[in-house]
């Protein structure tokens, strides 16, 4: 499934504040940043749901990154191709003796791709002599369609030297990696080698490498600092006769003895294997463990709490926080520890005992499972599949609200990406299915986000927003109705990358507004009057430099207090939760928040 939408991220100059926190020379050769790993894990989780092949990679670049490089001896001695050539012998090449830990990675990516070759030996449509960043943007969808790869190795920029301003180049690279990430492909950016054709080119290499590092910094994309690895080699691994392309050992680019690794292409091929090994062991490995808190701290009757579920690529851990103190009072695993599709969360008193319960839903990669956890003692009150158990794209969101007026919160579930826009409602108390309907055209396959609330002119009802592929069309359904009472276009920035929705009273009128925010892009949420479709205000919830969108939830006010809108970050952005209590309020930073991590969080 291609999730990417052309034009999703317009190319424009980045703001001055986007200048880097880290100089490119200081990045390690092999990716090591925890935030970049978080983001890569989230991308890979989406990719595996979409069927991306974890034993295939894409090669994106120019003549320096061509597998069959016409500028090198015989055209097959250079980048990657020797590792996949028929008869390649890792023992004779010295790889087995010096780097035995890479033999499994070599064998994995020697798996055939369409056409009968493998990723090393495959002629990439996106790595062609003369290509620049614009060419890479134009061709990577075709290469992805051929390879269905789970990871992309990107080294491009030589043909942008002295042709493309660094700001434009940076924007193009950012658009490229965001497009790949949206399609579930882990993008690995590489710095480019030195170029000695003239003094201007020498300085331009530094400018473009810094632009590459800026994108890695800002979007938490893994960076392979090939430039740094080449610095210890004669002439920095660059051929003296053209001062552009990399040197190759007389034994060929697939040889890894001590003298072979004094050549630029050989060293880069070794590093490519190390990057692919990082992908296999770190990105595709088991989710980082998160230990539950011992025992269960009972939630008190009427106590205001909120839940935070970890996003894609992480352990399915859910934390419960006291809304007044911010203290984490409970933590548990919602599903099996190996599940990494993310946990959707909501809070509501589903059994009428006056104590908030926790509703959790499984994201993509598992069945559409929903569990209800007792706030009183942590026991499981209910566990069921909201939709057909064979549906593997999970649920997009869960919400809770008393739709029937019996004093018990009912559960509303939206189907995940890949499914139709199906909304299902389950009765509080016995958790029996109550109704199921399509919020949008049944042919739409982007899923649907849902929020239970009480709306002017409607009463108890359900607000919806479409998943990826749909515009910000908000609809409100009265409980029991299968056609919308209200439908309007939310006044929000973003694109057809999917929308989060919440229902909360931020104006103090006693009924809910519909809040919509993009699930990719800047964290700007639109607050709209559902009856008229009038925009009441847009709220920026988080740094404008964030690009992972928002996840929405609500803490219902008690004793006349207003509701609090919860905004969680999307994957790739620093972990943070913000609370907003009114249209003009300043967002309050709530736990958890960790600027060193970049996994997404779901809130409710």
PASEVEX-771207 format. One line per 8 residues: number of its first residue (from 1); their letters; for each residue x, y, z of C-alpha. Coordinates in steps of 0.1 Angstrom, whole numbers, plus 2048, in hexadecimal, padded with zeros to 3 digits. Layout:
BEGIN
NUM	a	X:Y:Z; ... .
end
This chain:
BEGIN
1	xxxxxxxx	800:800:800; 80D:822:7F7; 804:83C:811; 818:858:802; 805:876:7F4; 818:88B:7DA; 81B:8AE:7E6; 818:8A4:80A .
9	xxxxxxxx	835:8B9:814; 83A:8D7:7FE; 85E:8E0:7F6; 866:901:807; 883:911:818; 887:908:83C; 885:921:858; 8A6:92F:867 .
17	xxxxxxxx	89E:91D:887; 8A2:8FC:874; 8C7:900:873; 8D6:8E2:883; 8DC:8D7:8A6; 8F9:8C1:89A; 914:8C7:880; 915:8AB:867 .
25	xxxxxxxx	939:8A3:86F; 92E:899:892; 915:87E:888; 921:85A:88C; 928:845:86D; 90D:82B:875; 8EB:838:882; 8EB:838:8A8 .
33	xxxxxxxx	8D1:852:8B3; 8B5:845:8C8; 89B:85E:8BB; 8A3:854:897; 8A0:82F:8A1; 87E:836:8B1; 872:846:890; 881:82A:87B .
41	xxxxxxxx	86F:810:890; 84E:822:88B; 853:825:866; 85D:800:864; 83E:7F6:877; 828:808:85E; 83C:7F9:842; 838:7D5:84E .
49	xxxxxxxx	813:7DA:850; 814:7E6:82C; 828:7C7:822; 84A:7D8:81D; 865:7BE:818; 87E:7BF:834; 898:7AC:81F; 899:7C6:804 .
57	xxxxxxxx	8A7:7EA:802; 8A4:807:7EA; 8C3:819:7DD; 8BE:83E:7D6; 8D9:854:7C8; 8EE:85E:7AA; 90D:850:798; 91E:84C:7BA .
65	xxxxxxxx	902:835:7C5; 8FC:822:7A5; 900:7FC:7A9; 90E:7F9:785; 922:818:783; 92F:821:760; 94B:836:770; 95A:817:782 .
73	xxxxxxxx	96E:7FA:773; 956:7E3:761; 938:7F4:770; 933:7DA:78C; 950:7E0:7A4; 940:7FC:7B8; 923:803:7CF; 910:7E4:7DC .
81	xxxxxxxx	90E:7D0:7BC; 92C:7BA:7C4; 91B:7AE:7E4; 8FE:7A0:7D0; 911:795:7B1; 90E:770:7A7; 929:75C:7B9; 932:776:7D2 .
89	xxxxxxxx	947:765:7ED; 947:776:810; 963:75F:81B; 97A:767:7FE; 971:78C:802; 97C:78E:826; 959:797:833; 954:776:845 .
97	xxxxxxxx	976:778:857; 974:79D:862; 94E:7A4:864; 93C:783:86B; 920:795:87C; 916:7A3:859; 913:782:848; 8EE:77E:852 .
105	xxxxxxxx	8E7:7A1:845; 8F8:799:824; 8E4:779:820; 8C3:78B:828; 8C7:7A6:80E; 8D3:78D:7F4; 8AF:782:7F2; 8A0:785:7D0 .
113	xxxxxxxx	88D:7A4:7C6; 876:7A6:7A7; 88A:79F:788; 89E:783:798; 8BB:798:7A6; 8BF:7A4:7CA; 8C0:7C7:7DA; 8E6:7C9:7D7 .
121	xxxxxxxx	8E6:7BF:7B2; 8C5:7CF:7A8; 8C7:7ED:790; 8B5:809:7A3; 89E:821:791; 8A7:83B:7AB; 8CE:839:7AA; 8D8:845:788 .
129	xxxxxxxx	8F6:859:77B; 8ED:87E:779; 8D0:87C:792; 8CA:897:7AC; 8B2:899:7C9; 895:8A3:7B3; 89A:884:79D; 89A:86F:7BD .
137	xxxxxxxx	879:87E:7C7; 86A:876:7A5; 876:852:7A2; 875:843:7C5; 850:839:7C2; 858:824:7A3; 876:814:7B4; 861:80C:7D3 .
145	xxxxxxxx	846:7FC:7BD; 861:7E5:7AF; 873:7DC:7CF; 858:7E1:7EB; 877:7E7:801; 876:7EE:826; 894:805:827; 8A4:81E:80F .
153	xxxxxxxx	8C9:828:80E; 8CB:84B:802; 8EC:85B:7F6; 8E5:878:7DE; 8F1:89B:7D9; 910:89B:7C3; 8FB:8A8:7A5; 8EC:8C2:7BC .
161	xxxxxxxx	90E:8D2:7C3; 90E:8F7:7B8; 8ED:8F1:7A6; 8D4:8EF:7C3; 8D3:908:7E0; 8D8:8F5:801; 8B6:900:80E; 8A5:8F2:7EF .
169	xxxxxxxx	8BA:8D2:7F0; 8B1:8CE:815; 88C:8D2:80E; 88D:8B8:7F2; 89F:89F:808; 886:8A5:824; 869:89F:80C; 87B:87F:800 .
177	xxxxxxxx	87F:870:822; 85C:87A:82D; 84D:86A:80E; 860:84A:814; 857:84A:839; 832:84F:830; 835:830:81A; 843:81B:836 .
185	xxxxxxxx	867:81C:829; 883:824:842; 898:83F:832; 8BD:83F:83B; 8CE:860:830; 8F3:85F:827; 90B:87B:825; 91D:87E:804 .
193	xxxxxxxx	943:87B:7FE; 95B:898:7F9; 95D:8A5:7D5; 97E:8B5:7C9; 974:8BF:7A6; 978:8E4:7B0; 979:8F8:7D0; 954:902:7CD .
201	xxxxxxxx	94A:8DD:7CD; 95F:8D7:7EC; 94C:8F1:800; 92A:8E6:7F1; 92F:8C3:7FE; 930:8D1:821; 911:8E6:81B; 8FC:8C9:80D .
209	xxxxxxxx	909:8B1:827; 8FD:8C9:842; 8DB:8CB:830; 8D9:8A5:832; 8E2:8A5:857; 8C8:8C1:85D; 8AD:8AA:84F; 8B9:88D:864 .
217	xxxxxxxx	8B9:8A3:883; 897:8B3:87D; 884:894:872; 897:87B:887; 8A1:868:869; 8BF:850:86C; 8DF:85E:85E; 8FC:84A:84F .
225	xxxxxxxx	91A:861:850; 92D:852:832; 941:872:82F; 950:86D:851; 95A:849:84A; 96D:854:82B; 982:86E:83C; 99C:856:847 .
233	xxxxxxxx	9A3:848:824; 9BC:855:80A; 9AD:873:7F9; 98E:86D:80E; 986:84E:7F9; 981:864:7D9; 991:85B:7B8; 9AC:873:7AD .
241	xxxxxxxx	9A5:871:788; 981:87F:78A; 981:88C:7AF; 95D:881:7B2; 957:85B:7B3; 965:844:7CE; 983:82E:7CB; 980:808:7C8 .
249	xxxxxxxx	998:7ED:7D2; 9A9:7D9:7B6; 998:7BB:7C6; 975:7CA:7BF; 95C:7DD:7D4; 951:7BE:7E7; 973:7B7:7F8; 978:7C0:81C .
257	xxxxxxxx	99C:7B8:825; 9B0:7D3:838; 9BF:7E1:818; 99D:7E0:805; 98E:7F6:820; 9A6:812:817; 990:817:7F8; 971:82D:7F9 .
265	xxxxxxxx	958:815:7E8; 963:7F7:7FD; 95F:80A:81E; 93D:818:813; 931:7F5:80A; 93B:7E8:82C; 929:805:83D; 90A:7FE:828 .
273	xxxxxxxx	90A:7DB:836; 90D:7E9:859; 8F0:800:853; 8DB:7E3:846; 8E5:7CF:865; 8DA:7EC:87B; 8B8:7EB:869; 8B5:7C6:86F .
281	xxxxxxxx	8C0:7C5:893; 8B5:7E6:8A1; 898:7F2:88B; 888:7D0:885; 891:7C2:8A7; 879:7BD:8C4; 86A:7DD:8D2; 87D:7EC:8EF .
289	xxxxxxxx	870:7DD:90F; 85B:7F3:927; 855:7E5:949; 831:7E8:958; 82E:7F9:979; 82C:7DF:995; 808:7D9:9A1; 7EB:7F0:999 .
297	xxxxxxxx	7E4:811:9A9; 7BE:813:9AA; 7AF:832:998; 798:843:9B0; 773:84B:9A8; 771:86B:995; 797:86E:991; 7A2:87F:971 .
305	xxxxxxxx	7BC:86A:95F; 7C9:868:93C; 7D9:84B:929; 7F7:84B:912; 7FE:82E:8FB; 820:829:8E9; 81F:82C:8C4; 82B:816:8A7 .
313	xxxxxxxx	84C:805:8AB; 84B:804:8D1; 840:7EC:8EC; 819:7EE:8F0; 81C:800:911; 801:816:920; 806:82F:93C; 7EB:83F:951 .
321	xxxxxxxx	7F2:861:95F; 7E0:875:97A; 7D3:894:967; 7D8:8AB:985; 7FB:8A1:990; 809:892:970; 815:874:984; 816:853:972 .
329	xxxxxxxx	800:83C:987; 7FE:81D:972; 810:80D:955; 807:7EC:943; 80C:7D9:922; 7EC:7DB:90D; 7F6:7BE:8F7; 811:7A4:8F2 .
337	xxxxxxxx	834:7B4:8F7; 83E:7AB:8D3; 821:7C0:8C4; 82F:7E1:8B6; 811:7F1:8A4; 80A:80B:8BE; 7EE:80E:8D8; 7D0:824:8D4 .
345	xxxxxxxx	7C1:82F:8F5; 7A2:83F:905; 795:843:929; 771:83F:934; 75C:82F:94F; 74F:811:93B; 73F:7FD:958; 72F:819:96C .
353	xxxxxxxx	743:815:98C; 74D:83A:98B; 772:831:984; 782:839:962; 78B:81A:94E; 7A6:818:933; 79D:80D:90F; 7B9:802:8F9 .
361	xxxxxxxx	7B9:7F9:8D4; 7D4:7E8:8BF; 7E3:7FA:8A2; 7EF:7EB:881; 7FF:7C9:881; 7E6:7B9:898; 7C2:7B1:896; 7A9:7CD:89F .
369	xxxxxxxx	7AA:7C3:8C4; 79B:7D9:8DF; 7A0:7D4:904; 790:7E5:922; 7A5:7E8:941; 794:7EE:963; 7A0:80E:973; 797:800:995 .
377	xxxxxxxx	7AF:7E2:994; 7C0:7DE:972; 7AC:7BF:969; 79F:7BA:945; 77A:7C2:944; 777:7B9:91F; 78B:7AE:901; 77D:7AC:8DE .
385	xxxxxxxx	783:7B2:8B9; 772:7D2:8AD; 773:7C5:889; 77B:7A4:877; 798:794:88A; 7A9:78D:868; 7AC:7B3:862; 7D1:7BA:869 .
393	xxxxxxxx	7D1:7E0:868; 7C4:7E4:88B; 7B0:802:897; 7B7:826:890; 7A8:834:8B0; 792:82C:8CE; 77C:843:8E1; 764:841:8FF .
401	xxxxxxxx	744:854:908; 721:84E:915; 70D:84D:8F5; 6EF:839:903; 6EA:84E:923; 6ED:831:93B; 70A:83F:94F; 723:828:93E .
409	xxxxxxxx	73C:832:924; 737:821:903; 755:819:8ED; 75A:826:8C9; 774:817:8B2; 780:821:890; 790:809:877; 7B5:80C:86F .
417	xxxxxxxx	7C6:817:850; 7C0:7FD:834; 79C:7F7:83F; 77D:809:835; 771:826:84A; 75D:810:862; 752:81D:884; 747:803:89E .
425	xxxxxxxx	736:80B:8C0; 736:7F4:8DE; 71F:7F7:8FC; 72D:801:91D; 727:7E6:938; 724:7C7:923; 73A:7D3:906; 722:7C4:8EC .
433	xxxxxxxx	723:7D3:8C9; 709:7EE:8C4; 70E:7FB:8A1; 725:7FC:884; 725:814:866; 73B:824:84B; 744:848:853; 750:84E:82F .
441	xxxxxxxx	74D:83C:80E; 752:816:813; 76C:816:7F7; 783:82D:80B; 79F:818:81A; 7B0:831:832; 79D:828:851; 78C:841:868 .
449	xxxxxxxx	793:853:889; 777:857:8A2; 76D:86B:8C1; 74E:868:8D7; 73E:888:8E4; 71F:89D:8E9; 719:8B6:8CD; 701:8D3:8C9 .
457	xxxxxxxx	6E3:8CA:8B5; 6ED:8A5:8B6; 6F1:89A:8DA; 706:87B:8E0; 718:873:8C0; 738:869:8AF; 750:880:89C; 766:871:881 .
465	xxxxxxxx	783:87A:86B; 792:866:84E; 7B3:854:84E; 7CF:858:833; 7C1:861:811; 7A4:876:81D; 7A1:89B:822; 799:8AB:844 .
473	xxxxxxxx	774:8A3:841; 764:8A2:864; 743:891:868; 72C:88E:887; 714:871:88B; 6F8:871:8A4; 6F9:851:8B8; 6E5:837:8A5 .
481	xxxxxxxx	6E8:84A:884; 6FC:83D:866; 6FB:85E:853; 70C:87D:860; 6F9:899:870; 716:8B1:86A; 731:8B0:850; 74B:8CB:849 .
489	xxxxxxxx	76E:8D1:83E; 784:8D8:85C; 79A:8F7:85A; 7BB:8E7:860; 7DD:8E6:84E; 7EA:8C5:842; 7E3:8AC:827; 7D2:88B:820 .
497	xxxxxxxx	7E9:879:837; 7CE:870:850; 7BD:883:86C; 7B9:880:891; 798:88B:8A0; 78C:894:8C3; 76C:8A1:8D3; 770:8BA:8F0 .
505	xxxxxxxx	761:8DA:8FD; 77C:8F4:8FB; 764:912:8FA; 74F:90B:919; 72E:90A:907; 725:8E7:915; 727:8D4:8F5; 745:8C7:8E2 .
513	xxxxxxxx	758:8D5:8C5; 769:8BF:8AB; 78F:8C1:8AC; 7A3:8B4:88E; 7C9:8B2:889; 7DF:8A2:86F; 7F0:881:876; 80E:88D:862 .
521	xxxxxxxx	81B:8B1:85F; 81B:8CF:876; 808:8CA:897; 7EC:8E3:890; 7C9:8D9:89B; 7A9:8E8:88F; 78C:8EF:8A8; 76B:8F0:895 .
529	xxxxxxxx	747:8F5:89E; 736:8D6:891; 714:8E5:88A; 720:901:874; 742:8F4:86A; 751:915:875; 775:915:87F; 778:922:8A3 .
537	xxxxxxxx	79E:922:8A3; 7BD:90F:89A; 7D6:905:8B6; 7FA:8FD:8B1; 801:8E1:8C9; 826:8DB:8C8; 844:8E9:8B6; 83C:8F4:892 .
545	xxxxxxxx	85B:8E1:888; 84A:8C0:890; 83F:8AC:872; 82F:88D:882; 80D:89C:887; 7F7:897:8A6; 7E4:87D:8B9; 7C5:88A:8CC .
553	xxxxxxxx	7B2:882:8EC; 79F:894:907; 79D:896:92D; 779:89E:936; 774:8BA:94E; 761:8B4:96F; 74E:8CC:986; 74A:8E6:96B .
561	xxxxxxxx	76F:8E6:961; 776:8E7:93C; 783:8CA:928; 7A8:8C5:920; 7B2:8BC:8FD; 7D0:8A4:8FD; 7E8:8A6:8E0; 803:88B:8DC .
569	xxxxxxxx	81F:88C:8C3; 822:876:8A4; 840:860:89C; 860:872:894; 85A:88F:8AB; 866:893:8CF; 850:881:8E7; 838:899:8F7 .
577	xxxxxxxx	814:89D:903; 803:8BF:905; 7E2:8C9:915; 7CC:8E6:90A; 7AF:8F2:91E; 7A1:90D:907; 7A4:91D:8E5; 7BC:938:8F1 .
585	xxxxxxxx	7CE:923:90B; 7F3:91D:90A; 7FA:8F8:906; 807:8E8:926; 822:8CD:924; 816:8AD:934; 828:88D:93A; 836:87A:929 .
593	xxxxxxxx	84F:890:918; 872:886:90C; 884:89B:8F2; 89E:87F:8ED; 883:866:8E0; 86E:868:8C1; 853:84D:8C2; 82F:857:8BF .
601	xxxx	816:856:8DB; 7F0:852:8DB; 7DC:864:8F6; 7BA:861:905 .
end
